[in-house]
Amino acid sequence: MNKKELCDKIRTLYPDIGECGIDVNVAYDDANDRWTVHLKKDKKELKTFLEPDDADLCMEGKQCMSLGIEINQLKDSIDRMPSQ
């Protein structure tokens, strides 16, 4: 799996997020051995981490619950942030 595939999967689950590389960006963090998902809305930005096993299960179409929960929490958090 590469970052574009994971980013596209997130957009499939949450089509309102926006474009890969602009509103949502995904990168593998070698130092922490997990995926980092950056979400941007207006001038607000947050990030979360996804475990590789959770990302793999979702990409294989087996289970997207963990990935979905993380992204949903990230979206909710950014929506609650005050405008800058």
Sequence and secondary structure as in RCSB ss.txt:
>XXXX:A:sequence
MNKKELCDKIRTLYPDIGECGIDVNVAYDDANDRWTVHLKKDKKELKTFLEPDDADLCMEGKQCMSLGIEINQLK
DSIDRMPSQ
>XXXX:A:secstr
  HHHHHHHHHHH TTS  BTTTEEEEEETTTTEEEEEEEETTEEEEEEE HHHHHHHHTTS  HHHHHHHHHHH
HHHHHS   
